[in-house]
Amino acid sequence: MKRIALLFIAISFLVLMLRPFAFCPEPQQDKPEGRLQHEVAVTRKLIYVLVTDRQGKPVVDLRKDEFVLFDNGKEMTISEFENHTLSLPGEERRPSAPIPPVNVESPTPTAPLMNRTFLFLFDLVFADAGGFRLGREAAFRFMETNLEPADQIAVLSFTGGRSLNVVQRPGGEQAEAKRAIEAMGLESLRPIAPIRPENPAAIMTSQNAGVSFPQAGSMRAESGVGRIVAGNFVWALDSLAQALRYAPGRKVLILYSNGLHPFYLGRGTFLQSGNADVGSAYKDLCHKLAAASVSVFSVNTEENTYLIRQVPESQKGVQSLREISSETGGRFLGDIYAVPDHLDRIETMTGAYYVLGYPIKESWDGRYHKIKVRVARSDCVVNAQPGYFNAKPYTEFSDLEKKIHVIDLALSEKPLSQEPVRFSMQALPWGSGSRGNIRFIAEIPVSRLEDVAGPRLEAVSLIFNDLDELVDTQRVELDLGRPEIQGKSVFIQAGLSGSPGQYKCRVVLRNMNTGRAAVAAAATIVPKPEPGVLRMYPPLFLVSGGPSVYLSGGDNGRMTGELLTQSFPEAGNYVPLFGEPIAGGTKVSAIVRCEGPAKAFDNLSFEASMKDPTTGEAHAIQWIKVADRAEKAGRLFFLRLSLPKASRGNYLVELAALSEGAASRVIRRTEIR
């Protein structure tokens, strides 16, 4: 596989970023900045070509001299040629060469110039249980019977957010992909949005006999959620198209879904739904997938056999499946119940193909090149990838491309663009209704940043709601080479705002020259306001480990003050405790924020204890108040706690604030080593 990359892929950082899809593990060479185009050495471009006769049967006996290839209208010299004829359904494999006698040692087979790439995408939101189950079983059978050893397989799922879940990357073992699909049960479905909003007809399902869907106009709130999730679907596939645009060859994306209902796209009779922007974005997505040489073969997972009366396609999501398939050069394979052999059809269409290679001067300009392939035989139909993108440096990404890149990094456990460095953070609710009511603190792992670090580094803090909508963000540029932070533990802080609810919290460190990144993740809940009630928020625990420096962002986007040390200079001699085990008897400090009426702080006190949840045994924790500071509608406290000596295990540390009979408690799990 490295040979493929070295011979045929332009060496650029973006390809390195997308190495799980581009199969290119080789590092880049730094390119000078400030130019729109950077010439590199002559390399070779590979083009994946399918040829059939007028009846759709593969043509497998073409010679190199029968092909003519044009790149941006210029005829190119074909220097490499491979003819792949794999076993097709119902046919015996054609040997590619005579079988040698047993007493003659066979030469080591040459690695193919290009392999087939299949991406199985399961929509777990806009899907019915029965259709999803059949699609999963068909995909598993395909992997059991139709795969070639060199085939690349990826397994992805859409779970409602703005990023696809990459269950299995193409570069992994095929056995892992099989296990991933086999393990994807019905419990994986995420019905967080209505599949068929505003249905004009009452529909009855076999699973809900006697229960009909509401008439149009009665599901507005649910439809609003569905509209957001439909937009997330488009965004997630847009991210996939961005990631695949530099990967070589044609990629076959097999999509199992009910499709997006025309209400969510503002199509047909739903033009007045207010969702035309989603429909426009969906159309653009189809073009981006086609430009990235991704052919979508879609299968409708809708359970339509139980309909009381036939609903026209104009009232169903199947129209969007037809659109994405036709616009990308794939096929709409039909209803999962009607086409149990749909993967055999894909194998027939992809089991015989040609690879054409030609020399080019690769340019770092990001431009799109149109490809046209012809053959000398008049009775042939040629299906080749429509073109390719030249790579470009990260510094020349558009603002949208950079946003897609950072959100994919932030939300995906396995981002499409790269495997980022992971580091620790904590997100704390810091108030119920005030500005900056979510506080981040994350450790910058300076010693592990490797190629992420550089003279231009940004830290982007983000919070997302339960629909993966970006709620608030803060950005700051970092200079980790500053003399005053050398030799210290470095932490970054941020203050973001969100209304009451649950949030996904992220910090992304990104090299502004290369795009390489590190990511930290946490979650938190902002409570609803309760005026006049004493409330203590979860504490930030610290242990000895300084000297430390706490960086934060200002309005100008550059590093400014140090929030913790501004409040409590003592914190500079401590490091946050992010959940790692600690020894019994350790002295732990805590920064605690309390809210309540002014009189509640006149005689406020604390209680602390450590409890073994298995035995119920509790130990009192001694504490002292080191300092406190008034804040708007609240007060900050710096406490020092002396944990009792205890045997190894997991304990619950409870901290309570008490005032005139009122109490507020928080509990945190701590591991004693």
C-alpha positions in Angstrom: 0.0 0.0 0.0 2.9 2.3 0.7 4.1 1.6 -2.8 0.8 2.9 -4.2 1.1 6.1 -2.2 4.7 6.7 -3.2 4.1 6.1 -6.9 0.8 7.7 -7.5 -0.4 10.1 -4.9 0.8 13.7 -4.8 2.7 14.2 -1.6 0.9 16.9 0.4 0.0 17.5 3.9 -3.7 17.2 3.2 -3.2 13.6 1.9 -1.3 12.9 5.1 -4.2 14.3 7.1 -6.6 11.9 5.3 -4.3 8.9 5.3 -7.0 6.4 6.5 -8.7 7.2 3.2 -5.8 8.1 1.0 -3.6 5.2 2.1 -0.6 7.5 2.3 1.6 7.0 5.4 4.5 9.0 4.1 5.2 12.4 5.7 5.1 15.6 3.7 7.8 18.0 2.8 7.2 21.6 4.0 6.1 23.9 1.3 6.9 27.6 1.1 3.9 29.8 2.0 2.5 32.8 0.2 2.2 31.3 -3.2 -1.0 30.1 -4.9 0.7 27.3 -6.7 3.7 25.1 -5.7 5.2 22.8 -8.3 6.4 19.4 -7.1 8.1 16.5 -8.8 6.4 14.6 -11.6 4.1 11.9 -10.2 1.5 9.6 -11.7 -2.3 9.9 -11.4 -4.4 6.8 -11.3 -7.9 6.7 -12.8 -10.5 3.9 -12.0 -12.6 3.0 -15.1 -15.6 0.7 -15.5 -16.5 -0.4 -19.1 -19.7 -2.3 -20.0 -21.6 -3.2 -23.2 -25.0 -1.7 -24.0 -26.7 -4.4 -21.9 -24.6 -3.5 -18.8 -22.3 -6.6 -18.9 -18.7 -5.8 -18.1 -16.2 -5.7 -21.0 -13.1 -7.4 -19.7 -10.8 -7.8 -22.7 -9.8 -4.2 -23.6 -6.1 -3.3 -24.3 -4.2 -0.2 -23.2 -4.0 1.1 -26.7 -7.8 1.1 -26.9 -8.2 3.8 -24.2 -7.9 7.5 -24.7 -7.7 9.7 -21.6 -8.1 13.5 -21.3 -7.2 15.7 -18.3 -8.8 19.1 -18.6 -9.3 18.5 -22.3 -5.6 17.6 -22.9 -4.9 14.1 -24.1 -2.5 12.3 -21.8 -0.1 9.5 -22.4 -1.2 6.3 -20.5 1.9 4.9 -18.9 0.3 2.4 -16.5 -2.4 -0.1 -17.2 -4.1 -2.8 -15.2 -7.1 -5.0 -16.1 -8.9 -6.4 -13.0 -11.4 -9.2 -13.6 -12.7 -10.5 -10.3 -15.1 -13.3 -9.7 -18.6 -12.1 -10.7 -21.9 -13.5 -9.3 -22.7 -16.7 -11.2 -19.4 -16.8 -13.0 -16.1 -18.5 -12.4 -13.0 -16.4 -11.8 -11.0 -15.9 -15.0 -7.3 -16.6 -14.3 -5.2 -13.6 -15.1 -2.3 -15.7 -16.3 -1.7 -19.4 -17.2 -1.3 -21.6 -14.1 2.4 -22.6 -14.0 3.5 -26.2 -13.6 3.9 -27.4 -10.0 7.7 -27.7 -10.3 8.1 -24.1 -11.4 8.2 -21.5 -8.6 5.6 -18.8 -9.1 6.9 -15.2 -8.9 5.6 -13.0 -6.1 2.4 -11.4 -7.3 2.7 -7.7 -7.9 0.6 -5.4 -5.7 -2.3 -3.9 -7.7 -2.0 -0.2 -8.7 -5.4 0.5 -7.1 -7.8 -1.4 -4.9 -11.6 -1.2 -4.7 -12.9 0.9 -1.8 -16.3 0.2 -0.3 -17.9 2.5 2.3 -21.0 1.1 4.1 -23.0 3.9 5.6 -25.9 3.0 7.9 -28.4 5.8 8.6 -29.5 5.0 12.2 -31.9 8.0 12.5 -33.9 8.1 9.2 -34.4 4.3 9.1 -36.9 1.6 9.9 -36.0 -1.3 12.1 -36.8 -4.1 9.6 -35.1 -2.5 6.7 -32.0 -1.7 8.8 -31.8 -5.3 9.9 -32.0 -6.6 6.3 -29.4 -4.2 5.1 -27.0 -5.1 7.9 -27.4 -8.8 7.2 -26.8 -8.2 3.4 -23.7 -6.2 4.1 -22.3 -8.9 6.4 -23.0 -11.6 3.7 -21.2 -9.4 1.1 -18.1 -9.2 3.3 -18.3 -13.0 3.9 -18.5 -14.0 0.2 -17.7 -11.1 -2.2 -14.6 -9.4 -0.9 -11.2 -9.6 -2.5 -8.2 -9.6 -0.2 -7.0 -6.2 -1.4 -10.5 -4.5 -1.1 -10.7 -1.6 1.3 -13.7 -1.6 3.6 -15.0 1.2 5.8 -18.1 1.1 8.1 -19.8 4.4 9.0 -23.0 5.3 10.7 -25.1 8.5 11.1 -26.5 8.9 14.6 -28.0 12.4 14.3 -25.0 14.7 14.8 -22.9 16.8 12.5 -20.2 14.1 12.2 -20.3 10.5 11.0 -19.3 7.8 13.3 -16.3 6.1 11.7 -16.8 2.5 13.0 -14.1 1.1 10.8 -11.5 2.8 8.7 -10.6 1.5 5.2 -7.0 0.7 6.2 -8.1 -1.8 8.9 -8.6 -5.5 8.8 -11.6 -6.8 6.9 -12.4 -9.1 9.8 -12.8 -6.1 12.0 -15.2 -4.5 9.5 -17.3 -7.8 9.6 -17.4 -7.8 13.4 -18.4 -4.1 13.4 -21.4 -4.7 11.2 -22.3 -8.0 12.9 -22.3 -6.2 16.3 -24.6 -3.3 15.0 -27.9 -4.4 16.4 -31.4 -2.8 16.5 -30.4 -1.1 19.7 -28.1 1.0 17.5 -31.0 2.9 16.0 -31.5 6.4 17.2 -35.0 7.6 16.4 -34.4 11.2 17.6 -36.3 12.7 14.7 -39.5 11.8 13.0 -39.0 9.9 9.8 -42.2 11.0 8.1 -43.2 14.5 9.4 -46.4 16.2 8.4 -47.7 13.1 6.6 -50.9 14.0 4.7 -52.2 10.5 5.1 -52.8 8.4 8.2 -50.3 5.5 8.1 -50.4 2.3 10.1 -47.4 0.2 10.8 -47.2 -3.5 11.7 -45.4 -2.6 14.9 -48.0 0.1 15.8 -51.3 -1.5 14.7 -54.1 0.9 15.2 -51.9 3.9 15.8 -51.8 6.5 13.0 -49.4 9.3 12.4 -50.8 12.8 13.1 -52.1 14.9 10.3 -50.1 17.7 8.7 -49.3 20.6 11.0 -49.6 18.7 14.3 -45.9 17.7 14.6 -44.3 21.1 14.3 -42.0 20.7 17.3 -40.9 17.3 16.3 -40.5 18.4 12.7 -38.2 21.2 13.9 -35.9 18.6 15.5 -36.1 16.5 12.3 -35.1 19.6 10.2 -32.0 20.1 12.4 -31.0 16.4 12.1 -31.6 16.5 8.4 -29.2 19.4 8.2 -26.7 17.5 10.3 -27.0 14.6 7.8 -26.1 16.9 5.0 -23.2 18.5 7.0 -21.8 15.0 8.0 -21.8 13.8 4.4 -20.3 17.1 3.2 -17.4 16.4 5.7 -17.0 13.0 4.2 -16.8 14.4 0.7 -14.1 16.9 1.9 -12.2 14.0 3.4 -12.4 11.8 0.3 -11.7 14.3 -2.4 -7.9 13.6 -2.3 -8.2 9.8 -1.9 -7.3 8.0 -5.2 -9.8 6.2 -7.4 -13.5 5.8 -7.3 -15.1 5.1 -4.0 -18.4 3.1 -3.7 -20.6 4.4 -0.9 -23.4 2.0 0.0 -26.1 4.0 1.8 -28.8 2.3 3.8 -31.5 4.9 4.7 -35.1 5.9 4.3 -33.7 9.1 2.8 -34.7 12.7 3.8 -38.4 13.4 3.6 -39.2 16.2 1.1 -40.5 18.3 4.0 -37.0 18.5 5.4 -35.7 19.5 2.0 -38.4 22.0 1.1 -39.3 20.0 -2.1 -42.5 19.4 -4.0 -45.6 20.1 -2.0 -43.4 21.2 0.9 -41.9 24.3 -0.8 -43.4 26.4 2.0 -41.9 24.4 4.8 -39.1 26.9 5.2 -36.4 24.3 4.6 -35.3 25.2 1.1 -31.8 26.0 2.4 -31.4 22.3 3.5 -32.6 21.2 0.0 -30.1 23.5 -1.6 -27.3 22.2 0.6 -28.3 18.6 -0.3 -28.0 19.4 -4.0 -24.5 20.9 -3.4 -23.6 17.8 -1.4 -24.4 15.6 -4.3 -22.1 17.6 -6.5 -19.3 17.5 -3.9 -19.5 13.7 -3.6 -19.4 13.4 -7.4 -16.4 15.7 -7.6 -14.7 13.5 -4.9 -15.3 10.4 -7.1 -17.7 8.9 -4.6 -20.5 6.9 -6.3 -23.5 6.4 -4.0 -25.5 3.2 -4.3 -28.5 3.7 -2.1 -30.9 1.2 -0.7 -34.3 2.2 0.8 -34.8 0.8 4.2 -38.4 1.9 4.6 -40.9 -0.6 5.7 -43.5 0.1 3.1 -45.3 -3.2 2.9 -47.6 -2.3 5.7 -49.1 0.9 4.3 -52.9 1.0 4.3 -52.6 2.8 0.9 -49.7 3.5 -1.3 -48.0 6.9 -0.5 -46.5 8.5 -3.6 -42.8 8.9 -3.8 -43.2 12.7 -3.7 -44.3 12.2 -0.1 -41.3 10.0 0.9 -37.6 10.2 1.4 -36.9 7.8 -1.4 -36.7 10.8 -3.8 -33.6 12.0 -2.0 -32.0 8.5 -2.4 -32.6 8.6 -6.1 -31.1 12.1 -6.4 -27.9 11.3 -4.5 -27.4 8.2 -6.6 -28.0 9.6 -10.0 -26.0 12.8 -9.3 -22.9 10.8 -8.2 -22.9 8.1 -10.9 -24.1 5.4 -8.6 -27.5 3.5 -8.7 -30.6 3.6 -6.6 -31.0 -0.1 -5.9 -34.5 0.0 -4.7 -36.4 -1.2 -1.7 -34.4 -3.5 0.6 -37.4 -5.9 0.7 -37.5 -6.1 -3.1 -33.8 -6.3 -3.9 -32.2 -8.9 -1.5 -29.5 -9.3 -4.1 -28.6 -5.6 -4.3 -25.0 -6.2 -3.3 -24.6 -8.8 -6.0 -25.5 -6.1 -8.5 -22.9 -3.8 -7.0 -20.3 -6.6 -7.3 -21.3 -7.1 -10.9 -20.8 -3.4 -11.6 -17.4 -3.2 -9.8 -16.0 -6.7 -10.1 -14.3 -5.9 -13.5 -12.4 -2.6 -13.8 -9.4 -1.0 -15.4 -6.7 1.2 -13.8 -5.1 3.8 -16.1 -2.1 5.8 -15.0 -0.4 8.8 -16.5 2.3 11.2 -15.5 1.4 14.7 -14.3 3.1 17.7 -12.6 1.3 17.9 -9.3 0.4 21.4 -8.2 -0.6 22.6 -4.8 -3.4 24.8 -6.0 -6.5 22.8 -4.9 -8.0 23.0 -8.5 -10.4 20.5 -9.9 -9.3 18.6 -13.0 -12.0 17.1 -15.3 -11.3 13.6 -16.6 -12.7 12.1 -19.8 -12.0 8.5 -20.9 -13.0 7.0 -24.2 -12.5 3.5 -25.8 -12.0 2.6 -29.4 -14.9 0.2 -29.5 -18.2 1.7 -30.4 -20.4 -0.6 -28.4 -18.9 0.2 -25.0 -20.2 2.4 -22.2 -17.4 4.0 -20.2 -17.9 5.0 -16.5 -14.8 6.7 -15.1 -14.3 9.0 -12.2 -15.3 12.5 -13.3 -12.1 14.1 -12.1 -9.8 14.9 -9.2 -8.7 17.7 -6.9 -5.1 18.8 -6.7 -4.0 18.9 -3.1 -3.5 22.2 -1.4 -1.9 23.3 1.9 -4.0 23.7 5.0 -3.3 27.4 4.9 -5.3 27.7 1.7 -8.4 26.0 3.0 -11.5 28.1 2.8 -13.2 29.3 6.0 -15.9 26.6 5.4 -13.4 23.9 4.9 -11.6 24.9 8.2 -14.9 24.9 10.0 -15.9 21.4 8.7 -12.4 20.3 9.7 -12.6 21.5 13.3 -16.1 20.2 13.9 -15.2 16.8 12.5 -12.2 16.8 14.9 -14.4 18.0 17.8 -17.3 15.6 17.4 -15.9 12.4 16.0 -14.3 9.6 18.1 -12.5 8.7 14.9 -12.2 11.9 12.8 -12.2 11.5 9.1 -9.3 13.9 8.7 -6.7 12.4 11.0 -6.0 10.6 14.3 -5.5 13.6 16.7 -3.6 13.6 19.9 -6.0 13.2 22.9 -5.6 15.1 26.1 -7.6 15.8 29.3 -10.0 18.5 30.2 -12.8 19.3 32.6 -16.0 21.3 31.9 -17.8 22.8 34.9 -21.1 24.7 35.1 -20.2 28.0 36.6 -23.6 29.6 36.9 -27.2 29.1 35.7 -28.0 32.2 33.7 -24.9 34.3 33.5 -22.5 35.0 30.6 -19.6 32.5 30.6 -21.6 30.0 32.7 -19.5 27.0 31.4 -15.8 27.0 32.4 -13.2 24.9 30.6 -9.8 23.9 31.8 -7.6 21.6 29.8 -4.0 20.5 30.1 -1.9 21.3 27.1 0.3 18.1 26.6 3.4 20.0 25.4 5.6 16.9 25.4 3.1 14.9 23.3 2.1 17.5 20.7 4.9 16.5 18.3 3.8 17.7 14.8 0.9 19.6 16.2 3.1 22.2 17.9 4.5 25.0 15.9 4.9 28.8 15.9 1.3 29.2 14.9 -1.1 27.3 17.1 -4.7 28.0 17.9 -6.9 26.7 20.6 -10.6 26.5 19.8 -13.1 25.9 22.6 -16.6 24.7 21.6 -19.9 23.6 23.1 -22.5 21.6 21.3 -26.1 20.8 22.4 -27.7 17.3 22.2 -28.4 17.8 18.5 -24.7 18.7 17.9 -25.5 22.3 17.1 -22.7 24.6 17.9 -23.9 26.8 20.7 -20.8 28.9 21.6 -17.1 29.0 20.7 -14.0 30.8 21.7 -10.6 31.0 19.9 -7.2 32.0 21.1 -3.8 31.9 19.4 -1.1 30.3 21.5 2.7 30.7 21.6 4.1 27.8 23.5 7.6 29.1 23.0 7.2 32.0 25.4 10.0 32.0 27.9 7.8 32.6 30.9 5.9 29.2 30.4 8.9 27.0 29.8 9.4 24.2 32.3 5.8 24.7 33.7 2.7 22.6 33.4 0.5 24.5 30.9 -3.3 24.7 31.0 -5.8 26.6 29.0 -9.1 28.0 30.2 -12.2 29.3 28.5 -15.6 30.7 29.6 -18.5 29.8 27.3 -22.2 30.4 27.5 -25.2 28.0 27.2 -28.8 28.0 28.4 -29.8 25.2 30.8 -29.2 21.8 29.3 -26.6 19.2 28.5 -23.6 20.0 26.5 -20.6 18.3 24.7 -17.6 20.3 25.4 -14.4 20.3 23.4 -11.0 22.0 23.1 -9.2 21.6 19.7 -5.5 22.6 19.5 -4.7 23.0 15.8 -1.5 23.9 13.9 -2.5 26.8 11.7 0.1 25.9 9.1 -0.5 22.2 8.7 -3.9 21.4 10.3 -2.6 18.8 12.6 -4.6 18.7 15.8 -5.1 17.5 19.4 -8.5 17.2 21.0 -9.9 17.1 24.5 -13.5 16.1 25.3 -15.9 16.4 28.3 -19.5 16.9 29.1 -21.5 19.0 31.5 -25.0 20.1 32.5 -26.1 23.7 33.0 -28.9 23.7 35.6 -32.0 25.8 35.5 -32.0 29.0 37.6 -33.4 28.8 41.1 -33.5 32.4 42.5 -33.1 32.6 46.2 -31.8 29.1 46.6 -28.3 28.1 47.8 -26.5 26.2 45.1 -23.0 24.8 45.0 -21.5 23.9 41.6 -19.2 21.0 41.0 -15.7 21.8 42.3 -12.4 22.0 40.4 -10.0 19.7 42.4 -6.3 20.4 42.3 -3.2 18.6 43.7 0.4 19.7 44.2 2.4 19.7 40.9 3.3 23.2 40.0 4.6 25.5 38.9 1.7 25.9 36.6 0.6 28.5 34.1 -3.1 29.0 33.2 -3.7 30.6 29.8 -7.0 32.1 28.7 -8.4 34.0 25.7 -9.3 37.6 25.4 -11.4 39.6 23.0 -8.5 40.0 20.5 -8.2 36.2 20.2 -4.8 36.1 21.8 -3.5 34.8 25.1 -4.2 37.2 28.0 -4.9 36.8 31.7 -4.9 33.7 33.9 -8.3 33.1 35.3 -7.5 30.9 38.2 -4.4 32.7 39.3 -6.2 36.0 39.0 -8.8 34.7 41.5 -6.4 32.7 43.7 -2.6 33.1 43.2 -2.2 29.9 45.3 -3.4 27.9 42.3 -0.1 28.5 40.5 1.4 25.9 42.7 -1.2 23.2 41.8 -2.4 21.2 38.8 -6.0 20.2 38.2 -7.1 16.7 39.0 -8.8 15.3 35.9 -9.9 11.9 37.3 -6.5 10.1 37.5 -6.0 7.9 40.6 -4.5 9.5 43.7 -3.0 8.1 46.9 -4.9 7.9 50.2 -4.0 10.6 52.6 -3.3 13.2 49.8 -4.1 16.8 50.4 -6.4 18.1 47.7 -7.4 21.6 47.1 -10.8 22.7 45.6 -12.1 25.8 43.9 -15.8 25.9 44.6 -18.4 28.4 43.3 -21.7 28.9 45.3 -24.7 30.9 44.3 -27.5 32.2 46.5 -29.0 35.2 48.4 -26.4 37.4 50.1 -27.5 36.4 53.6 -26.7 32.7 52.7 -23.0 33.6 52.8 -23.0 35.2 56.2 -22.6 31.8 58.0 -21.8 29.5 55.1 -19.8 26.4 56.0 -18.8 23.1 54.3 -18.9 19.4 55.0 -16.8 16.8 53.2 -16.8 13.0 53.3 -15.4 10.0 51.4 -17.6 6.9 51.0 -16.9 3.4 49.9 -20.0 2.6 47.7 -19.5 -1.2 48.1 -19.4 -1.3 51.9 -21.1 2.0 52.7 -18.3 2.9 55.0 -17.9 6.7 55.2 -14.9 8.8 56.3 -15.0 12.5 57.2 -12.7 14.8 55.3 -11.0 17.6 57.2 -11.1 20.9 55.3 -9.9 24.5 55.8 -10.8 27.7 53.8 -7.7 29.2 52.3 -9.3 32.1 50.6 -12.6 33.4 49.1 -13.7 36.1 46.7 -17.0 37.7 46.0 -18.6 37.3 42.5 -21.8 38.6 41.0 -24.6 36.6 42.5 -22.2 34.2 44.1 -18.9 33.6 45.8 -15.7 31.6 45.0 -13.9 29.6 47.7 -10.5 28.0 47.7 -10.6 25.0 50.1 -7.9 22.5 51.2 -9.1 19.0 51.9 -7.2 16.2 53.7 -8.3 12.9 52.3 -8.2 10.0 54.8 -5.9 7.1 54.2 -7.9 4.3 52.6 -7.4 1.0 50.8 -7.3 0.9 47.0 -10.6 1.3 45.3 -13.2 3.7 44.0 -14.8 6.2 46.4 -17.4 8.9 46.4 -16.3 12.2 47.6 -19.2 14.4 48.8 -18.9 18.1 49.3 -21.8 20.0 50.8 -22.4 23.8 51.4 -24.5 24.6 54.4 -26.3 27.8 55.5 -29.1 28.3 57.9 -30.7 24.9 57.3 -30.2 25.1 53.5 -27.8 22.6 51.9 -26.4 22.0 48.4 -24.3 18.9 47.7 -22.1 17.6 44.9 -20.6 14.1 44.6 -17.5 13.1 42.6 -16.1 9.7 42.1 -12.4 9.4 43.0 -10.0 6.4 42.6 -7.6 5.7 45.4 -4.5 3.8 44.3 
